[in-house]
């Protein structure tokens, strides 16, 4: 039992690490994309938006396959890995983070883009007439006003990364302590007929998801009130 | 003084505007010059492009053209300063306060970037009566309070030009009357040129010194308010609400009768209103429909103000009415009155241009005090 629980805890720790790093990167990468999608008048921006949204409908196996190609020894990922003497990013924690970022991107970009669009041009125009440079206006007006969008994006990005399975299996494999996250652990336990352990992890994740969505809803309500 | 510096000092007094371009189906081709002091109202019906002109002046919109304030050129063929590089204040139709900042931080938002040239925080908050609101969140303010804070915020960014886009039109009647005195005080106490967009003639009559008339994307006239009001070729003078504003100086007050005597270019006017200090500048408003004409000075009349005048021009209004532009006060002086009379009376009295008559003014409205002393 001690072994088992330490195995579960390793998976929990790994899952949290993965989701946290992915969320941070998602916010850093997703915010400029969302800003551009909200503000640009380029005719092809919806094509970019569609590419960002693809993971919503693509089977994880398709995405996983392409990621494997990109991250593998013959792709740019392998080239990158050769910088520190490895030959591939597939089946590593780093590869998993990259995969998660791609996979969860729509869940982060969409709420932030919506928040930027909902505030309209006016607050930024006001800032400009008060001598705020575009960067200052972005940091002191756009970001604070889009706070509810950022909160939703962070929570969804985190939760969605925790919940991913297909991609992890495709590009991460099932290496304990390295790529074996909770969702994969459940699969593993079920395969090995370890119903009890599967139950613990599955129930834990169900409760986690419930709390996440409830918290997010309540948080959004509150922020919407404050932001009036 | 060499030629260059003379040209500079001439420019220093004017705002030069010319914008041309298409916005969807709408074509704007608007050009005017107006003095860089006092309030210039840009007036016209909704959709005539006046807001677009203001946005172009602010650099919020980019149409081809010229925008220069004195010797500072913000836009011409070769340059376009973005909005945040122009020393303007802009007051939008809706107050547009930042909802996530307190009143104080809203007021100070643009103040940090500005090189202070003397519009102090305490002065502005006192002028606008918002001292007691500083720690509040914008959502806890009334519409009028919000707009006052927005005006204060624009002023504290130390602008060289204040642009106001129908700042009162989103407010109800009472709130409007709460804000108008602040705008008048602003005009008196700060030496800041203001361009004020409006489609409400009563605001223009109260506030404006100069007027730019717009229609369907074009400027149809620009000049001093009273000149445009009394020009029979322009829509203002021939409209049903035609009126002139007159700059008057308080002369004396008759306590017993409650009558204030004011002088317009030497011509006295009696107005039943509360006392005001002698020498104070007041703005009078006389509607064309309140002025009738007589060949002789009537002594048996309840009308207080009977003013000798000369008919300068006469214009038929439809088939049954005439509009007369009258010169009053000093001969050839700038003061004008409008009179709208029936065609029948016109012919019965044998009225025509260039004859002397008496204008009987049934009512003179007083625009609120402008405390400048001449």
HADDOCK unambig.tbl for C-alpha pairs under 7 A between the chains (distance, minus, plus):
assign (segid A and resid 123 and name CA) (segid B and resid 96 and name CA) 6.86 0.50 0.50
assign (segid A and resid 123 and name CA) (segid B and resid 98 and name CA) 6.97 0.50 0.50
assign (segid A and resid 125 and name CA) (segid B and resid 60 and name CA) 6.88 0.50 0.50
assign (segid A and resid 128 and name CA) (segid B and resid 83 and name CA) 5.60 0.50 0.50
assign (segid A and resid 128 and name CA) (segid B and resid 84 and name CA) 4.48 0.50 0.50
assign (segid A and resid 129 and name CA) (segid B and resid 83 and name CA) 5.78 0.50 0.50
assign (segid A and resid 129 and name CA) (segid B and resid 84 and name CA) 5.54 0.50 0.50
assign (segid A and resid 129 and name CA) (segid B and resid 88 and name CA) 6.57 0.50 0.50
assign (segid A and resid 129 and name CA) (segid B and resid 89 and name CA) 6.25 0.50 0.50
assign (segid A and resid 129 and name CA) (segid B and resid 90 and name CA) 6.11 0.50 0.50
assign (segid A and resid 130 and name CA) (segid B and resid 84 and name CA) 6.60 0.50 0.50
assign (segid A and resid 130 and name CA) (segid B and resid 89 and name CA) 6.91 0.50 0.50
assign (segid A and resid 130 and name CA) (segid B and resid 110 and name CA) 4.49 0.50 0.50
assign (segid A and resid 130 and name CA) (segid B and resid 154 and name CA) 6.90 0.50 0.50
assign (segid A and resid 130 and name CA) (segid B and resid 157 and name CA) 6.05 0.50 0.50
assign (segid A and resid 131 and name CA) (segid B and resid 84 and name CA) 3.98 0.50 0.50
assign (segid A and resid 131 and name CA) (segid B and resid 85 and name CA) 6.15 0.50 0.50
assign (segid A and resid 131 and name CA) (segid B and resid 110 and name CA) 6.19 0.50 0.50
assign (segid A and resid 131 and name CA) (segid B and resid 113 and name CA) 6.44 0.50 0.50
assign (segid A and resid 132 and name CA) (segid B and resid 84 and name CA) 5.70 0.50 0.50
assign (segid A and resid 133 and name CA) (segid B and resid 84 and name CA) 6.02 0.50 0.50
assign (segid A and resid 145 and name CA) (segid B and resid 100 and name CA) 6.92 0.50 0.50
assign (segid A and resid 227 and name CA) (segid B and resid 99 and name CA) 6.10 0.50 0.50
assign (segid A and resid 227 and name CA) (segid B and resid 100 and name CA) 6.24 0.50 0.50
assign (segid A and resid 228 and name CA) (segid B and resid 99 and name CA) 6.46 0.50 0.50
assign (segid A and resid 228 and name CA) (segid B and resid 139 and name CA) 6.56 0.50 0.50
